[in-house]
Amino acid sequence: MKIISTYFFLICALSLSGQSIFGHWKTIDDKTGEAKSIVEIYEDEGKVFGKIIEILNPKNKNALCKKCEGEDFNKPILGLVIIKDMTKDGDYYKKGTIFDPQEGKEYKCRLLVTKNPDVLQVRGYIAFFYATQYWQRVKS
C-alpha cells in the first residue's frame, strides 16, 4: 500500500509540474470577454517574456502603438513585447511587468497556470489594486 501511495503522489506531482506557461495564449479582455490577440510566452536568458504574435480583429492588424513611449512609440502592436522580465517563484511568475498598448500603461505582473493547464491567470497591479484576465492556451 505504501508503494502505491508513493507512486500516486509522484504521478500527481509530475502532472502539476507539467503545466507549462510557455506557448501561445489567446488574450481575453476582462471587461468585454472579447478575444483580442495571441501572445507567445517564451524564456530568454532565464527571464520570461510575452509578445503579441497575432491580432484577431482584422481592423486592428496594422495598428500602431500611439500610447507607447520611447522606442516603441508608433511601432506596430503586432510583435510588441508586452510581458517583460518575469521570474518563477513557486507556482507563480512574478517581478516583471505587463504593458497594455491600448491604455499605454505598464503594470506589475503576476502569471499563474491555473488548475486547468489551458488557462493562464494574468494579473496586473498598481499598488494594492489589480485586474485579472484569464487567457486560453492555443493548441497547435
Sequence and secondary structure as in RCSB ss.txt:
>XXXX:A:sequence
MKIISTYFFLICALSLSGQSIFGHWKTIDDKTGEAKSIVEIYEDEGKVFGKIIEILNPKNKNALCKKCEGEDFNK
PILGLVIIKDMTKDGDYYKKGTIFDPQEGKEYKCRLLVTKNPDVLQVRGYIAFFYATQYWQRVKS
>XXXX:A:secstr
 HHHHHHHHHHHHHHHHT    EEEEEE TTT  EEEEEEEEEETTEEEEEEEEESSGGGTT B TT  GGGTTS
BSTT EEEEEEEEETTEEEEEEEEETTTTEEEEEEEEE SSTTEEEEEEEETTEEEEEEEEEE  
